[in-house]
Amino acid sequence: MTCILGLSVIFHVRAEKYDKDSFLRIASRDKDYSRRVSALLDLGDHFSTLNKDSSLMYAREAFELSQKVNNTRGEANALYCYGLAYLNSGELMKSRSYYQEGIKLCEDHKENDGKIEGYLHFSTFYHLLGKTDSMKFYAFNALELSQKTKIISLKAGAAQCIGNYYMVEGDFAKALFYCQQTLQIWQSIGQANIAGIYSDIGNIYYKEKEYPKALEYYRKAYDNAIKTSDLDAFGFSLNNMGLVYYQLDSQSEAIDYYKRAIKYYTSNSNEFGIANTEANLADAYLKNKQYKPALEIAQNGIIIARELHFQKLMLQLYIAEAEAQGGLGNYKEAFLNQKIASKYQDSVNQLTINQTATDYQTKIEIEKRDHENNLLKEEGKRQKAELTTKNQLTFFIGTVMILCLIIALIALNSSTKRKRQLLLMAKLNEEITEQKKILEETDELKTKLFSIVSHDFKSPLASLQLFLSMFEEGDFTKDEVKELSGKLMERMNVTFSFIENLLGWAQSQMNGYIPNFSRLNLYNIAEENFELYRKQAESKEIAFHNEIQQNQEIIADENMLKLVLRNLMSNAIKYTAKGGEVKITANRDNKYIIISVHDTGIGMTEAMIRKIFTSQRINTYGTENEPGTGLGLMLCREFLEKIGGFISVKSELGKGSIFSVNIPLKEA
């Protein structure tokens, strides 16, 4: 029989009640980085049994955010979340690799609490593999380290791991002692979500064949799952109650509980839970000699288990299918299924052999490291013995050096005046070189600007000249005039925007340019600037959302702010395909007001991102071949730098872009 043991150890303390929307909101908007990391880890843990890709995505976001704020514990927890996702998908070597990486990170940064969590993960990892020696090693090391931590949840997790170890070893008295100790710890701190430890205590009684007691604790686990809305716990509690009724030969009750468990697992998209419980349900049908439903359930479970790559589960399901086929008189199919089951038995045995080899390799590496440490200690003693001699020699050399220094100071004093003159000349040369570099860059920029002007002015003006000439001669119908004038207007709008940017750049280069700061309503500024591009957005059916608070104010140069927003909004609409979305948001931290323009457009490569804020022109066109001037973003960067701000971008090809403008907070 297969049994989902429950949630076992809660490594990253999960929320009292799972609320996906709440976690998503915290993960994306909360200003407290630790709360955001915690929410991302909650999401990653939750999806580890449901959707590996989603779990890995949230783990990656938690890792990157933790790196950004130098949160070692968060980085380690994210690596453990990776490991848990791969463990639940059956990719055991990947899981083990991420657990090892997390523990090493904690060792390097002397993060003992994170190291405890890694040991707890490894203990459960080896529990699932049936490797009791390794399970014991990590469980007892976690227990030893937990004596020094102030985090109660880690003490509880260590005690629970020890309880699970003794249960596997068959020492049920000790197992019950540690699991009850865990339960008391959780209850003492008011932890609501304790279905996992109730389930573990039920498992101990189940192993001792005290089925009424096991049923009592499985019911407590189920009641707690209802209280905390834990769908996973619904499933494993009902499955475990089904196991008890199976052992009591109450197959109708067992079948009923298995079906209810599958219903909950299905609502929560927990494919492993579904396949595992279907294996149990097939056994119950077989024991009741209901071969046809047993066959259907086993075949369905095989489909899911094959996708999850769980060898042991495949073995049980193929054995069940073989027995069901035999019961129905389909002996040929029964024989074939038994052969397949034998292959999976070989695969399971090989997996155990490979894991044993890996364990021996790890032990060899540990012994090698210990040997190296002993060599280092011996080297330290030898170096200490030489230190006295070296100190004496150092004293002698120091005395000689002091005498030489006195002589050098006397010589230096005579040449001080000459050296000052040389330093002054070097400084003047450095200033001349810097000025030359600035002049060369300015000259290069002007050359590029004249090149842009000659190209971007000439084309629309030539088009306008041709259009007016042909219009005067009457060469167009009314519909053609309407169509061509619309296209020409788009080109002229781009040209007008370019002229405006060019004049802005020219003004920014003047020595006398000084920003004129005033208090502005940011929401109104955004609305006013979007109106300039509303017609263009509507023609492409692009939805615009102004998510800035209507009373949000900012101290800024109005002309500068409008120019920056116009450029960002224009680009967002230009590079977003028909039916897309553009939105603008504003947040603030201790130093800046951060205005962000989001789009669902074509995005950019890393190479494009490195060029867009420089004077190096990029010839790109919008989703409907709208031309660009290549000057706007460079101008935005220059304006913002003059007031101590900056502009940044996050973008992924095919997934849109987010341009963020950071404007320093100022007092009115």
C-alpha positions as CSV (number, residue, x, y, z in Angstrom):
1,M,0.0,0.0,0.0
2,T,1.1,3.6,-0.7
3,C,0.6,6.3,1.9
4,I,1.2,10.0,1.7
5,L,2.7,10.7,5.1
6,G,1.5,14.3,5.2
7,L,3.3,17.6,5.1
8,S,6.0,16.3,7.5
9,V,8.4,19.2,8.3
10,I,7.4,22.8,7.6
11,F,10.8,24.2,6.6
12,H,9.7,27.6,5.5
13,V,6.9,28.6,8.0
14,R,3.8,28.7,5.8
15,A,1.0,31.1,6.3
16,E,-1.8,30.2,8.7
17,K,-4.2,30.2,5.7
18,Y,-3.2,29.9,2.0
19,D,-4.5,32.9,0.0
20,K,-3.0,33.0,-3.5
21,D,-4.3,36.4,-4.4
22,S,-3.0,37.9,-1.1
23,F,0.5,36.3,-1.6
24,L,0.6,37.6,-5.2
25,R,-0.3,41.1,-4.1
26,I,2.4,41.1,-1.4
27,A,5.0,39.5,-3.7
28,S,4.5,42.3,-6.3
29,R,3.8,45.4,-4.4
30,D,4.9,45.2,-0.7
31,K,7.7,47.6,0.1
32,D,9.1,45.3,2.8
33,Y,11.5,43.0,0.8
34,S,11.5,40.3,3.5
35,R,7.7,40.1,3.2
36,R,7.9,39.9,-0.6
37,V,10.5,37.1,-0.4
38,S,8.4,35.2,2.2
39,A,5.2,35.5,0.0
40,L,7.2,34.2,-3.1
41,L,8.4,31.3,-1.1
42,D,4.9,30.5,0.1
43,L,3.8,30.4,-3.5
44,G,6.7,28.3,-4.5
45,D,6.1,25.8,-1.7
46,H,2.4,25.6,-2.6
47,F,3.0,24.9,-6.3
48,S,5.8,22.4,-5.6
49,T,3.2,19.6,-5.7
50,L,0.9,21.1,-8.3
51,N,3.0,22.7,-11.1
52,K,6.8,22.4,-11.2
53,D,7.2,25.3,-13.6
54,S,5.2,27.7,-11.5
55,S,7.1,26.6,-8.3
56,L,10.5,27.2,-10.0
57,M,9.3,30.6,-11.3
58,Y,8.4,31.8,-7.8
59,A,11.6,30.3,-6.4
60,R,13.7,32.2,-9.0
61,E,12.0,35.5,-8.2
62,A,12.6,35.0,-4.5
63,F,16.3,34.2,-5.2
64,E,16.8,37.2,-7.4
65,L,15.1,39.6,-4.9
66,S,17.1,38.1,-2.0
67,Q,20.4,38.6,-4.0
68,K,19.4,42.2,-4.6
69,V,19.1,43.0,-0.9
70,N,21.9,40.7,0.3
71,N,19.5,38.3,2.1
72,T,21.5,35.1,2.4
73,R,18.7,33.3,4.3
74,G,16.2,34.2,1.5
75,E,18.7,32.9,-1.2
76,A,19.1,29.6,0.6
77,N,15.3,29.2,1.1
78,A,14.8,29.8,-2.6
79,L,17.4,27.1,-3.4
80,Y,15.5,24.7,-1.1
81,C,12.3,25.6,-2.9
82,Y,14.0,24.6,-6.2
83,G,14.9,21.3,-4.5
84,L,11.4,20.7,-3.3
85,A,9.9,21.3,-6.7
86,Y,12.3,18.8,-8.3
87,L,11.8,16.3,-5.5
88,N,8.0,16.3,-6.0
89,S,8.5,15.9,-9.8
90,G,10.7,12.9,-9.2
91,E,14.0,14.6,-10.4
92,L,15.9,13.4,-7.4
93,M,19.5,14.3,-8.5
94,K,18.5,17.9,-9.3
95,S,16.7,18.1,-6.0
96,R,19.8,16.9,-4.1
97,S,22.0,19.4,-6.0
98,Y,19.9,22.4,-5.0
99,Y,19.7,21.3,-1.4
100,Q,23.5,20.9,-1.3
101,E,24.0,24.4,-2.9
102,G,21.7,26.0,-0.3
103,I,23.6,24.4,2.6
104,K,27.0,25.4,1.2
105,L,25.7,29.0,0.8
106,C,24.7,29.0,4.5
107,E,28.0,27.5,5.6
108,D,30.0,30.1,3.6
109,H,28.0,33.0,5.3
110,K,27.8,31.3,8.7
111,E,24.0,31.3,8.5
112,N,23.2,28.5,10.9
113,D,19.4,28.9,10.8
114,G,19.4,28.4,7.0
115,K,21.7,25.4,7.5
116,I,19.2,23.8,9.9
117,E,16.5,24.2,7.2
118,G,18.8,22.5,4.7
119,Y,19.4,19.6,7.0
120,L,15.7,19.2,7.6
121,H,15.1,19.1,3.8
122,F,17.8,16.5,3.3
123,S,16.4,14.3,6.1
124,T,13.1,14.2,4.4
125,F,14.8,13.7,1.1
126,Y,16.5,10.5,2.3
127,H,13.3,9.5,4.2
128,L,11.5,9.4,0.8
129,L,14.4,7.3,-0.7
130,G,14.4,4.9,2.3
131,K,18.0,5.8,3.2
132,T,17.7,5.7,7.0
133,D,21.5,6.2,7.7
134,S,21.5,9.5,5.8
135,M,18.1,10.5,7.2
136,K,19.4,10.0,10.7
137,F,22.6,11.9,10.1
138,Y,20.8,15.1,8.9
139,A,18.0,14.8,11.4
140,F,20.3,14.6,14.4
141,N,22.6,17.4,13.1
142,A,19.5,19.6,12.6
143,L,18.4,18.8,16.2
144,E,21.9,19.6,17.6
145,L,22.0,23.0,15.8
146,S,18.4,23.8,16.7
147,Q,19.4,23.9,20.4
148,K,21.2,27.2,19.7
149,T,18.5,28.9,17.5
150,K,15.8,31.3,18.7
151,I,13.4,30.3,15.9
152,I,10.8,28.0,17.5
153,S,9.6,26.6,14.1
154,L,13.1,25.2,13.5
155,K,13.1,23.5,16.9
156,A,9.8,21.9,16.0
157,G,11.0,20.9,12.6
158,A,14.0,19.1,14.0
159,A,12.0,17.3,16.6
160,Q,9.5,16.2,13.9
161,C,12.4,14.9,11.7
162,I,13.7,12.8,14.6
163,G,10.2,11.4,15.2
164,N,9.9,10.4,11.5
165,Y,13.4,8.7,11.7
166,Y,12.4,6.6,14.7
167,M,9.1,5.7,13.0
168,V,11.0,4.4,10.0
169,E,13.3,2.4,12.3
170,G,10.3,0.9,14.1
171,D,11.0,2.5,17.5
172,F,7.4,3.8,17.8
173,A,7.8,4.9,21.5
174,K,10.5,7.3,20.6
175,A,8.8,8.4,17.4
176,L,5.6,9.2,19.4
177,F,7.6,11.1,22.0
178,Y,9.3,13.4,19.5
179,C,6.1,14.0,17.4
180,Q,4.1,14.8,20.5
181,Q,6.9,17.2,21.5
182,T,6.6,18.8,18.1
183,L,2.8,19.2,18.5
184,Q,3.3,20.9,21.8
185,I,5.8,23.3,20.4
186,W,3.4,24.3,17.5
187,Q,0.5,24.7,19.9
188,S,2.6,26.8,22.3
189,I,3.2,29.4,19.6
190,G,-0.3,29.3,18.2
191,Q,0.5,27.8,14.9
192,A,-2.8,27.0,13.2
193,N,-1.7,24.9,10.3
194,I,-0.7,21.6,12.1
195,A,-2.3,19.0,9.9
196,G,1.1,17.6,9.0
197,I,2.1,16.7,12.6
198,Y,-1.4,15.2,13.4
199,S,-0.9,13.1,10.3
200,D,2.6,12.0,11.4
201,I,1.3,10.9,14.9
202,G,-1.5,9.0,13.0
203,N,1.2,7.3,10.9
204,I,2.9,6.1,14.1
205,Y,-0.3,4.4,15.3
206,Y,-0.9,3.1,11.9
207,K,2.5,1.4,11.9
208,E,1.8,-0.1,15.3
209,K,-1.5,-1.3,13.9
210,E,-3.5,0.7,16.5
211,Y,-6.0,1.6,13.8
212,P,-8.6,3.4,15.9
213,K,-5.9,5.7,17.3
214,A,-4.5,6.3,13.8
215,L,-8.0,7.1,12.6
216,E,-8.5,9.6,15.5
217,Y,-5.4,11.6,14.5
218,Y,-6.1,11.4,10.8
219,R,-9.5,13.0,11.6
220,K,-7.8,15.7,13.6
221,A,-5.6,16.4,10.6
222,Y,-8.7,16.6,8.4
223,D,-10.5,19.0,10.8
224,N,-7.4,21.2,10.9
225,A,-7.2,21.2,7.1
226,I,-10.8,22.5,7.0
227,K,-10.0,25.2,9.5
228,T,-7.0,26.4,7.6
229,S,-8.4,25.8,4.1
230,D,-5.4,23.5,3.3
231,L,-6.5,21.5,0.2
232,D,-3.3,19.4,0.2
233,A,-4.1,18.4,3.8
234,F,-7.7,17.5,2.8
235,G,-6.3,15.1,0.3
236,F,-3.7,13.3,2.4
237,S,-5.9,13.1,5.5
238,L,-8.8,11.5,3.5
239,N,-6.3,9.1,1.8
240,N,-4.8,8.1,5.2
241,M,-8.3,7.4,6.6
242,G,-9.0,5.3,3.6
243,L,-5.8,3.3,4.4
244,V,-7.1,2.6,7.9
245,Y,-10.4,1.3,6.6
246,Y,-8.6,-0.8,4.1
247,Q,-6.7,-2.5,6.9
248,L,-9.9,-3.0,8.9
249,D,-11.4,-4.8,5.8
250,S,-14.0,-2.0,5.5
251,Q,-13.5,-1.7,1.7
252,S,-16.6,0.3,1.0
253,E,-15.5,3.0,3.5
254,A,-12.0,2.9,2.2
255,I,-13.2,3.4,-1.4
256,D,-15.4,6.3,-0.3
257,Y,-12.5,8.1,1.4
258,Y,-10.1,7.5,-1.5
259,K,-12.7,9.0,-3.9
260,R,-13.1,12.0,-1.7
261,A,-9.3,12.4,-1.5
262,I,-9.0,12.3,-5.3
263,K,-11.8,14.9,-5.6
264,Y,-9.8,17.3,-3.4
265,Y,-6.5,16.6,-5.2
266,T,-8.2,17.2,-8.5
267,S,-9.6,20.6,-7.4
268,N,-6.1,21.6,-6.3
269,S,-4.4,20.1,-9.5
270,N,-2.2,17.9,-7.3
271,E,-1.3,15.2,-9.9
272,F,1.0,13.2,-7.6
273,G,-1.8,13.1,-4.9
274,I,-4.2,11.9,-7.6
275,A,-2.0,9.1,-8.9
276,N,-0.9,8.0,-5.4
277,T,-4.5,7.8,-4.1
278,E,-5.7,6.1,-7.3
279,A,-3.1,3.4,-6.6
280,N,-4.6,2.9,-3.2
281,L,-8.2,2.9,-4.6
282,A,-7.2,0.3,-7.2
283,D,-5.9,-2.0,-4.4
284,A,-9.2,-1.5,-2.5
285,Y,-11.3,-2.5,-5.6
286,L,-9.0,-5.5,-6.1
287,K,-9.5,-6.6,-2.5
288,N,-13.2,-6.3,-3.0
289,K,-12.9,-8.3,-6.3
290,Q,-14.2,-5.3,-8.3
291,Y,-11.8,-5.8,-11.2
292,K,-13.3,-3.5,-13.8
293,P,-13.2,-0.3,-11.8
294,A,-9.8,-1.4,-10.4
295,L,-8.5,-1.6,-14.0
296,E,-9.9,1.8,-15.0
297,I,-8.4,3.5,-11.9
298,A,-5.0,1.8,-12.3
299,Q,-4.8,2.8,-16.0
300,N,-5.6,6.4,-15.2
301,G,-3.1,6.5,-12.4
302,I,-0.4,5.1,-14.8
303,I,-0.9,8.0,-17.2
304,I,-0.3,10.6,-14.5
305,A,2.5,8.7,-12.8
306,R,4.3,8.3,-16.1
307,E,4.3,12.1,-16.6
308,L,5.7,12.6,-13.1
309,H,8.4,9.9,-13.6
310,F,7.8,8.3,-10.2
311,Q,9.2,4.8,-10.7
312,K,7.9,3.3,-7.4
313,L,4.3,4.5,-8.1
314,M,4.5,3.1,-11.7
315,L,5.5,-0.3,-10.2
316,Q,2.5,-0.4,-7.9
317,L,0.0,0.7,-10.5
318,Y,1.3,-1.9,-13.1
319,I,1.0,-4.6,-10.5
320,A,-2.5,-3.5,-9.8
321,E,-3.4,-3.4,-13.5
322,A,-1.9,-6.9,-14.0
323,E,-4.0,-8.3,-11.1
324,A,-7.2,-6.6,-12.5
325,Q,-6.6,-8.0,-16.0
326,G,-6.1,-11.4,-14.5
327,G,-9.3,-11.1,-12.5
328,L,-11.2,-10.2,-15.7
329,G,-9.7,-13.2,-17.5
330,N,-7.4,-11.1,-19.8
331,Y,-4.4,-13.3,-19.1
332,K,-2.3,-12.0,-22.0
333,E,-2.7,-8.4,-20.9
334,A,-2.0,-9.5,-17.3
335,F,1.2,-11.1,-18.4
336,L,2.3,-8.0,-20.4
337,N,1.6,-5.7,-17.4
338,Q,3.5,-8.0,-15.1
339,K,6.5,-7.9,-17.4
340,I,6.4,-4.1,-17.4
341,A,6.1,-4.1,-13.6
342,S,9.3,-6.2,-13.5
343,K,11.1,-3.6,-15.6
344,Y,10.0,-0.9,-13.2
345,Q,11.2,-3.1,-10.3
346,D,14.6,-3.2,-12.0
347,S,14.6,0.6,-12.4
348,V,13.7,1.1,-8.7
349,N,16.5,-1.2,-7.7
350,Q,19.0,0.6,-10.0
351,L,17.9,4.0,-8.6
352,T,18.7,2.7,-5.1
353,I,22.1,1.4,-6.3
354,N,22.9,4.8,-8.0
355,Q,21.9,6.7,-4.9
356,T,24.1,4.5,-2.7
357,A,27.1,5.2,-5.0
358,T,26.4,8.9,-4.7
359,D,26.3,8.6,-0.9
360,Y,29.7,6.8,-0.9
361,Q,31.1,9.6,-3.1
362,T,29.8,12.2,-0.7
363,K,31.5,10.4,2.2
364,I,34.8,10.2,0.3
365,E,34.6,14.0,-0.3
366,I,33.9,14.6,3.4
367,E,36.9,12.4,4.4
368,K,39.1,14.2,1.8
369,R,38.1,17.6,3.3
370,D,38.8,16.4,6.8
371,H,42.3,15.2,5.7
372,E,42.9,18.6,4.1
373,N,41.9,20.3,7.3
374,N,44.4,18.1,9.3
375,L,47.1,19.0,6.9
376,L,46.3,22.7,7.3
377,K,46.5,22.3,11.1
378,E,49.9,20.7,10.9
379,E,51.0,23.5,8.5
380,G,49.8,26.1,11.0
381,K,51.9,24.5,13.8
382,R,55.0,24.6,11.6
383,Q,54.4,28.2,10.6
384,K,53.9,29.2,14.3
385,A,57.3,27.6,15.1
386,E,58.9,29.7,12.4
387,L,57.2,32.9,13.6
388,T,59.6,33.8,16.4
389,T,62.6,33.6,14.0
390,K,60.8,35.7,11.5
391,N,59.9,38.3,14.1
392,Q,63.5,38.8,15.0
393,L,64.5,39.1,11.4
394,T,61.6,41.5,10.8
395,F,62.8,43.7,13.7
396,F,66.3,43.9,12.2
397,I,65.1,44.7,8.7
398,G,62.7,47.3,10.2
399,T,65.5,49.1,11.9
400,V,67.5,49.2,8.7
401,M,64.5,50.5,6.8
402,I,63.9,53.3,9.3
403,L,67.5,54.4,8.8
404,C,67.0,54.3,5.0
405,L,63.7,56.2,5.4
406,I,65.4,59.0,7.3
407,I,68.0,59.3,4.5
408,A,65.3,59.3,1.9
409,L,63.4,62.1,3.7
410,I,66.4,64.3,3.7
411,A,66.8,63.7,0.0
412,L,63.1,64.2,-0.6
413,N,63.1,67.5,1.2
414,S,65.6,69.0,-1.3
415,S,63.5,68.1,-4.3
416,T,60.0,68.9,-3.0
417,K,59.7,72.1,-5.0
418,R,60.6,70.4,-8.2
419,K,58.1,67.6,-7.6
420,R,55.3,70.1,-6.9
421,Q,55.9,71.7,-10.3
422,L,55.8,68.3,-12.0
423,L,52.5,67.5,-10.2
424,L,51.0,70.8,-11.3
425,M,52.0,70.1,-14.9
426,A,50.6,66.6,-14.8
427,K,47.3,67.9,-13.4
428,L,47.1,70.5,-16.2
429,N,47.8,67.8,-18.8
430,E,45.1,65.6,-17.3
431,E,42.5,68.5,-17.5
432,I,43.5,69.2,-21.1
433,T,43.1,65.5,-22.0
434,E,39.6,65.4,-20.4
435,Q,38.5,68.6,-22.2
436,K,39.7,67.1,-25.5
437,K,37.7,63.9,-24.8
438,I,34.6,65.9,-24.0
439,L,35.0,68.0,-27.2
440,E,35.5,64.9,-29.3
441,E,32.4,63.3,-27.9
442,T,30.4,66.5,-28.4
443,D,31.6,66.8,-32.0
444,E,30.7,63.1,-32.6
445,L,27.2,63.6,-31.2
446,K,26.6,66.7,-33.3
447,T,27.7,64.8,-36.4
448,K,25.2,62.1,-35.6
449,L,22.5,64.6,-34.9
450,F,23.0,66.3,-38.3
451,S,22.9,62.9,-39.9
452,I,19.6,62.2,-38.2
453,V,18.2,65.6,-39.2
454,S,19.2,65.2,-42.8
455,H,17.5,61.8,-43.0
456,D,14.4,62.2,-40.7
457,F,13.5,65.8,-41.9
458,K,14.1,65.1,-45.6
459,S,11.8,62.0,-45.9
460,P,8.6,63.4,-44.4
461,L,9.1,66.9,-46.1
462,A,9.7,65.2,-49.5
463,S,6.5,63.1,-48.9
464,L,4.5,66.3,-48.0
465,Q,5.9,68.1,-51.1
466,L,4.9,65.3,-53.4
467,F,1.5,64.9,-51.8
468,L,0.7,68.7,-52.2
469,S,1.9,68.6,-55.8
470,M,-0.3,65.7,-56.8
471,F,-3.2,67.0,-54.8
472,E,-3.0,70.4,-56.7
473,E,-3.0,68.5,-60.0
474,G,-6.1,66.5,-58.9
475,D,-4.5,63.1,-59.2
476,F,-6.2,61.7,-56.1
477,T,-9.8,60.6,-55.3
478,K,-11.4,61.7,-52.1
479,D,-10.8,58.3,-50.4
480,E,-7.1,58.4,-51.5
481,V,-6.7,61.9,-50.1
482,K,-8.2,60.7,-46.8
483,E,-5.9,57.6,-46.6
484,L,-2.7,59.4,-47.6
485,S,-3.3,62.4,-45.4
486,G,-3.7,60.1,-42.4
487,K,-0.4,58.4,-43.1
488,L,1.3,61.7,-43.8
489,M,0.0,63.1,-40.5
490,E,1.5,60.2,-38.7
491,R,4.9,60.9,-40.3
492,M,4.6,64.6,-39.5
493,N,3.7,63.8,-35.8
494,V,6.9,61.8,-35.5
495,T,8.8,64.7,-37.1
496,F,7.2,67.1,-34.8
497,S,8.2,64.9,-31.8
498,F,11.7,64.8,-33.1
499,I,11.9,68.6,-33.5
500,E,10.6,68.9,-29.9
501,N,13.3,66.5,-28.6
502,L,16.0,68.2,-30.7
503,L,15.1,71.6,-29.3
504,G,15.0,70.1,-25.8
505,W,18.5,68.6,-26.3
506,A,19.8,71.9,-27.6
507,Q,18.4,73.7,-24.5
508,S,19.9,71.1,-22.2
509,Q,23.4,71.8,-23.7
510,M,23.3,75.5,-22.9
511,N,25.3,76.5,-20.0
512,G,22.6,78.8,-18.6
513,Y,19.9,76.0,-18.5
514,I,18.4,75.7,-15.0
515,P,15.4,73.4,-14.2
516,N,12.3,75.2,-13.0
517,F,10.8,73.1,-10.2
518,S,7.2,73.4,-9.1
519,R,4.5,71.2,-7.4
520,L,2.6,69.2,-10.0
521,N,-0.3,66.7,-10.0
522,L,1.3,63.6,-11.4
523,Y,-2.0,61.9,-12.3
524,N,-3.1,65.0,-14.4
525,I,0.3,65.3,-16.1
526,A,0.0,61.6,-17.2
527,E,-3.6,62.1,-18.5
528,E,-2.7,65.2,-20.3
529,N,0.3,63.6,-22.1
530,F,-1.6,60.5,-23.0
531,E,-4.3,62.6,-24.7
532,L,-1.7,63.5,-27.3
533,Y,-1.5,59.8,-28.3
534,R,-5.0,58.7,-27.7
535,K,-6.0,58.6,-31.3
536,Q,-2.9,56.5,-32.2
537,A,-3.7,54.1,-29.3
538,E,-7.4,53.8,-30.3
539,S,-6.4,53.0,-33.9
540,K,-4.3,50.0,-32.6
541,E,-7.0,49.1,-30.0
542,I,-4.5,49.5,-27.2
543,A,-6.0,49.9,-23.7
544,F,-4.4,52.6,-21.5
545,H,-4.5,52.5,-17.7
546,N,-3.5,55.4,-15.5
547,E,-2.9,53.7,-12.1
548,I,-1.3,56.7,-10.5
549,Q,-3.3,57.9,-7.4
550,Q,-5.3,61.0,-8.4
551,N,-3.8,63.1,-5.5
552,Q,-0.2,62.0,-6.2
553,E,2.0,65.1,-6.3
554,I,5.6,65.6,-7.4
555,I,8.2,68.5,-7.3
556,A,9.7,68.6,-10.8
557,D,10.3,70.7,-13.9
558,E,7.0,70.6,-15.7
559,N,8.4,70.8,-19.3
560,M,11.1,68.2,-18.5
561,L,8.6,65.8,-16.9
562,K,6.2,66.1,-19.8
563,L,8.9,65.5,-22.4
564,V,10.0,62.4,-20.6
565,L,6.5,61.0,-20.3
566,R,5.6,61.8,-23.9
567,N,8.7,59.9,-25.1
568,L,7.9,56.8,-22.9
569,M,4.2,56.8,-23.8
570,S,4.8,57.2,-27.5
571,N,7.3,54.4,-27.5
572,A,5.0,52.1,-25.5
573,I,2.2,52.6,-28.0
574,K,4.5,52.3,-31.0
575,Y,6.0,49.0,-30.0
576,T,2.8,47.4,-28.7
577,A,0.7,45.3,-31.1
578,K,-3.0,45.7,-31.8
579,G,-5.1,44.8,-28.8
580,G,-2.3,45.2,-26.3
581,E,-2.1,47.2,-23.1
582,V,-0.1,50.2,-21.7
583,K,-0.2,51.4,-18.1
584,I,1.6,54.0,-16.0
585,T,2.2,53.6,-12.3
586,A,3.9,55.7,-9.6
587,N,5.5,54.6,-6.3
588,R,8.0,56.2,-3.9
589,D,10.8,55.0,-1.6
590,N,13.0,57.0,0.7
591,K,14.9,58.8,-2.1
592,Y,12.8,58.8,-5.3
593,I,9.4,58.9,-6.9
594,I,9.5,56.1,-9.4
595,I,7.2,56.5,-12.5
596,S,6.9,53.3,-14.6
597,V,5.4,52.9,-18.0
598,H,4.5,49.2,-18.7
599,D,3.6,47.7,-22.1
600,T,2.8,44.3,-23.5
601,G,4.8,45.0,-26.6
602,I,7.6,43.3,-28.5
603,G,10.2,43.7,-25.9
604,M,14.0,44.0,-26.4
605,T,17.1,41.8,-26.4
606,E,20.0,42.5,-23.9
607,A,22.0,44.0,-26.8
608,M,19.3,46.5,-27.6
609,I,18.9,47.5,-23.9
610,R,22.6,48.3,-23.7
611,K,22.3,50.8,-26.6
612,I,19.0,52.6,-26.1
613,F,20.1,55.3,-23.7
614,T,23.3,56.1,-25.6
615,S,24.0,58.3,-28.6
616,Q,24.3,55.2,-30.7
617,R,21.2,55.2,-32.9
618,I,19.0,52.1,-33.2
619,N,16.9,51.9,-36.4
620,T,13.7,50.1,-35.2
621,Y,10.1,50.3,-36.3
622,G,6.8,49.9,-34.4
623,T,4.4,47.0,-34.7
624,E,2.7,48.8,-37.6
625,N,5.9,50.2,-39.1
626,E,5.8,53.4,-37.2
627,P,9.3,55.1,-37.6
628,G,11.4,56.3,-34.7
629,T,14.0,59.0,-34.4
630,G,16.4,57.3,-31.9
631,L,16.8,60.6,-29.9
632,G,14.1,60.5,-27.3
633,L,15.5,58.0,-24.7
634,M,19.0,59.6,-24.9
635,L,17.4,63.0,-24.1
636,C,15.3,61.5,-21.3
637,R,18.5,60.2,-19.7
638,E,20.3,63.5,-20.0
639,F,17.5,65.5,-18.5
640,L,17.1,63.2,-15.6
641,E,20.8,63.2,-14.9
642,K,20.8,67.0,-14.6
643,I,18.4,66.7,-11.6
644,G,20.1,63.7,-10.0
645,G,17.6,61.1,-11.4
646,F,18.0,58.2,-13.7
647,I,16.0,56.0,-16.1
648,S,16.1,52.1,-16.3
649,V,14.4,49.4,-18.2
650,K,13.3,45.8,-17.7
651,S,12.4,43.9,-20.9
652,E,12.2,40.5,-22.4
653,L,11.8,39.8,-26.1
654,G,8.2,39.0,-26.9
655,K,7.0,39.8,-23.4
656,G,6.9,43.6,-23.2
657,S,8.9,46.3,-21.4
658,I,8.9,48.4,-18.2
659,F,10.6,51.8,-18.4
660,S,11.1,53.3,-14.9
661,V,12.0,57.0,-14.2
662,N,13.5,57.8,-10.8
663,I,13.1,61.4,-9.8
664,P,14.6,62.6,-6.5
665,L,12.2,63.7,-3.8
666,K,12.4,67.4,-3.2
667,E,10.8,69.8,-0.7
668,A,8.6,72.6,-2.2
